[in-house]
Amino acid sequence: MMAISYWLNKLEKTSTALQFVDYCILAIG
């Protein structure tokens, strides 16, 4: 159970980072 919440947390951070990158690309482009 701990492993699942760990991976969900990691996935959430990754997804947030990807959204930030997308935003930067849109802002620059």
mmCIF entry with sequence, helices, sheets and N, C-alpha, C, O atoms, coordinates in Angstrom:
data_MODEL
# 
_entry.id   MODEL 
# 
_entity.id                         1 
_entity.type                       polymer 
_entity.pdbx_number_of_molecules   1 
# 
_entity_poly.entity_id                      1 
_entity_poly.type                           'polypeptide(L)' 
_entity_poly.nstd_linkage                   no 
_entity_poly.nstd_monomer                   no 
_entity_poly.pdbx_seq_one_letter_code       MMAISYWLNKLEKTSTALQFVDYCILAIG 
_entity_poly.pdbx_seq_one_letter_code_can   MMAISYWLNKLEKTSTALQFVDYCILAIG 
_entity_poly.pdbx_strand_id                 A 
# 
loop_
_entity_poly_seq.entity_id 
_entity_poly_seq.num 
_entity_poly_seq.mon_id 
_entity_poly_seq.hetero 
1 1  MET n 
1 2  MET n 
1 3  ALA n 
1 4  ILE n 
1 5  SER n 
1 6  TYR n 
1 7  TRP n 
1 8  LEU n 
1 9  ASN n 
1 10 LYS n 
1 11 LEU n 
1 12 GLU n 
1 13 LYS n 
1 14 THR n 
1 15 SER n 
1 16 THR n 
1 17 ALA n 
1 18 LEU n 
1 19 GLN n 
1 20 PHE n 
1 21 VAL n 
1 22 ASP n 
1 23 TYR n 
1 24 CYS n 
1 25 ILE n 
1 26 LEU n 
1 27 ALA n 
1 28 ILE n 
1 29 GLY n 
# 
_struct_asym.id          A 
_struct_asym.entity_id   1 
# 
_struct_conf.conf_type_id            HELX_P 
_struct_conf.id                      HELX_P1 
_struct_conf.pdbx_PDB_helix_id       AA1 
_struct_conf.beg_label_comp_id       MET 
_struct_conf.beg_label_asym_id       A 
_struct_conf.beg_label_seq_id        2 
_struct_conf.pdbx_beg_PDB_ins_code   ? 
_struct_conf.end_label_comp_id       ILE 
_struct_conf.end_label_asym_id       A 
_struct_conf.end_label_seq_id        28 
_struct_conf.pdbx_end_PDB_ins_code   ? 
_struct_conf.beg_auth_comp_id        MET 
_struct_conf.beg_auth_asym_id        A 
_struct_conf.beg_auth_seq_id         2 
_struct_conf.end_auth_comp_id        ILE 
_struct_conf.end_auth_asym_id        A 
_struct_conf.end_auth_seq_id         28 
_struct_conf.pdbx_PDB_helix_class    1 
_struct_conf.details                 ? 
_struct_conf.pdbx_PDB_helix_length   27 
# 
_struct_conf_type.id          HELX_P 
_struct_conf_type.criteria    ? 
_struct_conf_type.reference   ? 
# 
loop_
_atom_site.group_PDB 
_atom_site.id 
_atom_site.type_symbol 
_atom_site.label_atom_id 
_atom_site.label_alt_id 
_atom_site.label_comp_id 
_atom_site.label_asym_id 
_atom_site.label_entity_id 
_atom_site.label_seq_id 
_atom_site.pdbx_PDB_ins_code 
_atom_site.Cartn_x 
_atom_site.Cartn_y 
_atom_site.Cartn_z 
_atom_site.occupancy 
_atom_site.B_iso_or_equiv 
_atom_site.pdbx_formal_charge 
_atom_site.auth_seq_id 
_atom_site.auth_comp_id 
_atom_site.auth_asym_id 
_atom_site.auth_atom_id 
_atom_site.pdbx_PDB_model_num 
ATOM 1   N N  . MET A 1 1  ? 0.835 -1.200 0.000   1.00 0.00 ? 1  MET A N  1 
ATOM 2   C CA . MET A 1 1  ? 0.000 0.000  0.000   1.00 0.00 ? 1  MET A CA 1 
ATOM 3   C C  . MET A 1 1  ? 0.870 1.251  0.000   1.00 0.00 ? 1  MET A C  1 
ATOM 4   O O  . MET A 1 1  ? 0.564 2.234  -0.675  1.00 0.00 ? 1  MET A O  1 
ATOM 5   N N  . MET A 1 2  ? 1.953 1.202  0.761   1.00 0.00 ? 2  MET A N  1 
ATOM 6   C CA . MET A 1 2  ? 2.854 2.345  0.817   1.00 0.00 ? 2  MET A CA 1 
ATOM 7   C C  . MET A 1 2  ? 3.469 2.598  -0.551  1.00 0.00 ? 2  MET A C  1 
ATOM 8   O O  . MET A 1 2  ? 3.636 3.744  -0.969  1.00 0.00 ? 2  MET A O  1 
ATOM 9   N N  . ALA A 1 3  ? 3.803 1.518  -1.241  1.00 0.00 ? 3  ALA A N  1 
ATOM 10  C CA . ALA A 1 3  ? 4.427 1.641  -2.561  1.00 0.00 ? 3  ALA A CA 1 
ATOM 11  C C  . ALA A 1 3  ? 3.472 2.332  -3.538  1.00 0.00 ? 3  ALA A C  1 
ATOM 12  O O  . ALA A 1 3  ? 3.893 3.154  -4.352  1.00 0.00 ? 3  ALA A O  1 
ATOM 13  N N  . ILE A 1 4  ? 2.196 1.995  -3.451  1.00 0.00 ? 4  ILE A N  1 
ATOM 14  C CA . ILE A 1 4  ? 1.211 2.583  -4.361  1.00 0.00 ? 4  ILE A CA 1 
ATOM 15  C C  . ILE A 1 4  ? 1.113 4.091  -4.153  1.00 0.00 ? 4  ILE A C  1 
ATOM 16  O O  . ILE A 1 4  ? 1.117 4.856  -5.117  1.00 0.00 ? 4  ILE A O  1 
ATOM 17  N N  . SER A 1 5  ? 1.025 4.514  -2.895  1.00 0.00 ? 5  SER A N  1 
ATOM 18  C CA . SER A 1 5  ? 0.915 5.951  -2.627  1.00 0.00 ? 5  SER A CA 1 
ATOM 19  C C  . SER A 1 5  ? 2.198 6.659  -3.024  1.00 0.00 ? 5  SER A C  1 
ATOM 20  O O  . SER A 1 5  ? 2.172 7.814  -3.448  1.00 0.00 ? 5  SER A O  1 
ATOM 21  N N  . TYR A 1 6  ? 3.338 5.953  -2.884  1.00 0.00 ? 6  TYR A N  1 
ATOM 22  C CA . TYR A 1 6  ? 4.621 6.528  -3.294  1.00 0.00 ? 6  TYR A CA 1 
ATOM 23  C C  . TYR A 1 6  ? 4.621 6.795  -4.791  1.00 0.00 ? 6  TYR A C  1 
ATOM 24  O O  . TYR A 1 6  ? 5.010 7.875  -5.236  1.00 0.00 ? 6  TYR A O  1 
ATOM 25  N N  . TRP A 1 7  ? 4.184 5.810  -5.566  1.00 0.00 ? 7  TRP A N  1 
ATOM 26  C CA . TRP A 1 7  ? 4.175 5.966  -7.020  1.00 0.00 ? 7  TRP A CA 1 
ATOM 27  C C  . TRP A 1 7  ? 3.148 6.992  -7.476  1.00 0.00 ? 7  TRP A C  1 
ATOM 28  O O  . TRP A 1 7  ? 3.391 7.734  -8.428  1.00 0.00 ? 7  TRP A O  1 
ATOM 29  N N  . LEU A 1 8  ? 1.995 7.040  -6.800  1.00 0.00 ? 8  LEU A N  1 
ATOM 30  C CA . LEU A 1 8  ? 0.986 8.040  -7.148  1.00 0.00 ? 8  LEU A CA 1 
ATOM 31  C C  . LEU A 1 8  ? 1.530 9.434  -6.906  1.00 0.00 ? 8  LEU A C  1 
ATOM 32  O O  . LEU A 1 8  ? 1.307 10.340 -7.710  1.00 0.00 ? 8  LEU A O  1 
ATOM 33  N N  . ASN A 1 9  ? 2.241 9.611  -5.803  1.00 0.00 ? 9  ASN A N  1 
ATOM 34  C CA . ASN A 1 9  ? 2.832 10.901 -5.479  1.00 0.00 ? 9  ASN A CA 1 
ATOM 35  C C  . ASN A 1 9  ? 3.864 11.285 -6.522  1.00 0.00 ? 9  ASN A C  1 
ATOM 36  O O  . ASN A 1 9  ? 3.925 12.434 -6.962  1.00 0.00 ? 9  ASN A O  1 
ATOM 37  N N  . LYS A 1 10 ? 4.684 10.300 -6.917  1.00 0.00 ? 10 LYS A N  1 
ATOM 38  C CA . LYS A 1 10 ? 5.721 10.538 -7.918  1.00 0.00 ? 10 LYS A CA 1 
ATOM 39  C C  . LYS A 1 10 ? 5.082 10.898 -9.261  1.00 0.00 ? 10 LYS A C  1 
ATOM 40  O O  . LYS A 1 10 ? 5.537 11.810 -9.951  1.00 0.00 ? 10 LYS A O  1 
ATOM 41  N N  . LEU A 1 11 ? 4.030 10.175 -9.618  1.00 0.00 ? 11 LEU A N  1 
ATOM 42  C CA . LEU A 1 11 ? 3.329 10.419 -10.874 1.00 0.00 ? 11 LEU A CA 1 
ATOM 43  C C  . LEU A 1 11 ? 2.719 11.816 -10.885 1.00 0.00 ? 11 LEU A C  1 
ATOM 44  O O  . LEU A 1 11 ? 2.757 12.515 -11.898 1.00 0.00 ? 11 LEU A O  1 
ATOM 45  N N  . GLU A 1 12 ? 2.153 12.214 -9.737  1.00 0.00 ? 12 GLU A N  1 
ATOM 46  C CA . GLU A 1 12 ? 1.531 13.530 -9.632  1.00 0.00 ? 12 GLU A CA 1 
ATOM 47  C C  . GLU A 1 12 ? 2.562 14.633 -9.833  1.00 0.00 ? 12 GLU A C  1 
ATOM 48  O O  . GLU A 1 12 ? 2.298 15.618 -10.523 1.00 0.00 ? 12 GLU A O  1 
ATOM 49  N N  . LYS A 1 13 ? 3.739 14.466 -9.230  1.00 0.00 ? 13 LYS A N  1 
ATOM 50  C CA . LYS A 1 13 ? 4.801 15.456 -9.384  1.00 0.00 ? 13 LYS A CA 1 
ATOM 51  C C  . LYS A 1 13 ? 5.273 15.517 -10.837 1.00 0.00 ? 13 LYS A C  1 
ATOM 52  O O  . LYS A 1 13 ? 5.507 16.597 -11.379 1.00 0.00 ? 13 LYS A O  1 
ATOM 53  N N  . THR A 1 14 ? 5.409 14.351 -11.457 1.00 0.00 ? 14 THR A N  1 
ATOM 54  C CA . THR A 1 14 ? 5.852 14.295 -12.850 1.00 0.00 ? 14 THR A CA 1 
ATOM 55  C C  . THR A 1 14 ? 4.847 14.991 -13.758 1.00 0.00 ? 14 THR A C  1 
ATOM 56  O O  . THR A 1 14 ? 5.222 15.759 -14.644 1.00 0.00 ? 14 THR A O  1 
ATOM 57  N N  . SER A 1 15 ? 3.571 14.716 -13.528 1.00 0.00 ? 15 SER A N  1 
ATOM 58  C CA . SER A 1 15 ? 2.519 15.316 -14.343 1.00 0.00 ? 15 SER A CA 1 
ATOM 59  C C  . SER A 1 15 ? 2.495 16.831 -14.181 1.00 0.00 ? 15 SER A C  1 
ATOM 60  O O  . SER A 1 15 ? 2.278 17.560 -15.149 1.00 0.00 ? 15 SER A O  1 
ATOM 61  N N  . THR A 1 16 ? 2.717 17.302 -12.958 1.00 0.00 ? 16 THR A N  1 
ATOM 62  C CA . THR A 1 16 ? 2.766 18.748 -12.714 1.00 0.00 ? 16 THR A CA 1 
ATOM 63  C C  . THR A 1 16 ? 3.942 19.368 -13.449 1.00 0.00 ? 16 THR A C  1 
ATOM 64  O O  . THR A 1 16 ? 3.820 20.445 -14.032 1.00 0.00 ? 16 THR A O  1 
ATOM 65  N N  . ALA A 1 17 ? 5.078 18.688 -13.421 1.00 0.00 ? 17 ALA A N  1 
ATOM 66  C CA . ALA A 1 17 ? 6.274 19.178 -14.109 1.00 0.00 ? 17 ALA A CA 1 
ATOM 67  C C  . ALA A 1 17 ? 6.028 19.234 -15.617 1.00 0.00 ? 17 ALA A C  1 
ATOM 68  O O  . ALA A 1 17 ? 6.435 20.190 -16.277 1.00 0.00 ? 17 ALA A O  1 
ATOM 69  N N  . LEU A 1 18 ? 5.367 18.217 -16.159 1.00 0.00 ? 18 LEU A N  1 
ATOM 70  C CA . LEU A 1 18 ? 5.080 18.192 -17.593 1.00 0.00 ? 18 LEU A CA 1 
ATOM 71  C C  . LEU A 1 18 ? 4.139 19.328 -17.980 1.00 0.00 ? 18 LEU A C  1 
ATOM 72  O O  . LEU A 1 18 ? 4.305 19.939 -19.036 1.00 0.00 ? 18 LEU A O  1 
ATOM 73  N N  . GLN A 1 19 ? 3.155 19.614 -17.134 1.00 0.00 ? 19 GLN A N  1 
ATOM 74  C CA . GLN A 1 19 ? 2.240 20.719 -17.406 1.00 0.00 ? 19 GLN A CA 1 
ATOM 75  C C  . GLN A 1 19 ? 2.996 22.036 -17.407 1.00 0.00 ? 19 GLN A C  1 
ATOM 76  O O  . GLN A 1 19 ? 2.714 22.921 -18.215 1.00 0.00 ? 19 GLN A O  1 
ATOM 77  N N  . PHE A 1 20 ? 3.963 22.165 -16.496 1.00 0.00 ? 20 PHE A N  1 
ATOM 78  C CA . PHE A 1 20 ? 4.771 23.378 -16.414 1.00 0.00 ? 20 PHE A CA 1 
ATOM 79  C C  . PHE A 1 20 ? 5.602 23.547 -17.677 1.00 0.00 ? 20 PHE A C  1 
ATOM 80  O O  . PHE A 1 20 ? 5.715 24.651 -18.210 1.00 0.00 ? 20 PHE A O  1 
ATOM 81  N N  . VAL A 1 21 ? 6.186 22.444 -18.158 1.00 0.00 ? 21 VAL A N  1 
ATOM 82  C CA . VAL A 1 21 ? 6.975 22.479 -19.392 1.00 0.00 ? 21 VAL A CA 1 
ATOM 83  C C  . VAL A 1 21 ? 6.084 22.868 -20.571 1.00 0.00 ? 21 VAL A C  1 
ATOM 84  O O  . VAL A 1 21 ? 6.469 23.696 -21.397 1.00 0.00 ? 21 VAL A O  1 
ATOM 85  N N  . ASP A 1 22 ? 4.901 22.275 -20.647 1.00 0.00 ? 22 ASP A N  1 
ATOM 86  C CA . ASP A 1 22 ? 3.951 22.616 -21.715 1.00 0.00 ? 22 ASP A CA 1 
ATOM 87  C C  . ASP A 1 22 ? 3.624 24.099 -21.685 1.00 0.00 ? 22 ASP A C  1 
ATOM 88  O O  . ASP A 1 22 ? 3.565 24.750 -22.728 1.00 0.00 ? 22 ASP A O  1 
ATOM 89  N N  . TYR A 1 23 ? 3.412 24.630 -20.494 1.00 0.00 ? 23 TYR A N  1 
ATOM 90  C CA . TYR A 1 23 ? 3.087 26.045 -20.341 1.00 0.00 ? 23 TYR A CA 1 
ATOM 91  C C  . TYR A 1 23 ? 4.230 26.917 -20.834 1.00 0.00 ? 23 TYR A C  1 
ATOM 92  O O  . TYR A 1 23 ? 4.008 27.907 -21.532 1.00 0.00 ? 23 TYR A O  1 
ATOM 93  N N  . CYS A 1 24 ? 5.455 26.547 -20.471 1.00 0.00 ? 24 CYS A N  1 
ATOM 94  C CA . CYS A 1 24 ? 6.633 27.313 -20.912 1.00 0.00 ? 24 CYS A CA 1 
ATOM 95  C C  . CYS A 1 24 ? 6.752 27.293 -22.434 1.00 0.00 ? 24 CYS A C  1 
ATOM 96  O O  . CYS A 1 24 ? 7.040 28.319 -23.051 1.00 0.00 ? 24 CYS A O  1 
ATOM 97  N N  . ILE A 1 25 ? 6.530 26.128 -23.035 1.00 0.00 ? 25 ILE A N  1 
ATOM 98  C CA . ILE A 1 25 ? 6.614 26.003 -24.497 1.00 0.00 ? 25 ILE A CA 1 
ATOM 99  C C  . ILE A 1 25 ? 5.560 26.894 -25.158 1.00 0.00 ? 25 ILE A C  1 
ATOM 100 O O  . ILE A 1 25 ? 5.844 27.572 -26.145 1.00 0.00 ? 25 ILE A O  1 
ATOM 101 N N  . LEU A 1 26 ? 4.354 26.889 -24.614 1.00 0.00 ? 26 LEU A N  1 
ATOM 102 C CA . LEU A 1 26 ? 3.295 27.731 -25.167 1.00 0.00 ? 26 LEU A CA 1 
ATOM 103 C C  . LEU A 1 26 ? 3.636 29.207 -25.002 1.00 0.00 ? 26 LEU A C  1 
ATOM 104 O O  . LEU A 1 26 ? 3.397 30.010 -25.905 1.00 0.00 ? 26 LEU A O  1 
ATOM 105 N N  . ALA A 1 27 ? 4.189 29.560 -23.859 1.00 0.00 ? 27 ALA A N  1 
ATOM 106 C CA . ALA A 1 27 ? 4.522 30.961 -23.584 1.00 0.00 ? 27 ALA A CA 1 
ATOM 107 C C  . ALA A 1 27 ? 5.627 31.458 -24.514 1.00 0.00 ? 27 ALA A C  1 
ATOM 108 O O  . ALA A 1 27 ? 5.584 32.589 -24.997 1.00 0.00 ? 27 ALA A O  1 
ATOM 109 N N  . ILE A 1 28 ? 6.620 30.596 -24.760 1.00 0.00 ? 28 ILE A N  1 
ATOM 110 C CA . ILE A 1 28 ? 7.745 30.978 -25.622 1.00 0.00 ? 28 ILE A CA 1 
ATOM 111 C C  . ILE A 1 28 ? 7.318 30.954 -27.092 1.00 0.00 ? 28 ILE A C  1 
ATOM 112 O O  . ILE A 1 28 ? 7.582 31.889 -27.849 1.00 0.00 ? 28 ILE A O  1 
ATOM 113 N N  . GLY A 1 29 ? 6.651 29.860 -27.473 1.00 0.00 ? 29 GLY A N  1 
ATOM 114 C CA . GLY A 1 29 ? 6.257 29.700 -28.864 1.00 0.00 ? 29 GLY A CA 1 
ATOM 115 C C  . GLY A 1 29 ? 5.100 30.605 -29.211 1.00 0.00 ? 29 GLY A C  1 
ATOM 116 O O  . GLY A 1 29 ? 4.634 30.601 -30.351 1.00 0.00 ? 29 GLY A O  1 
# 
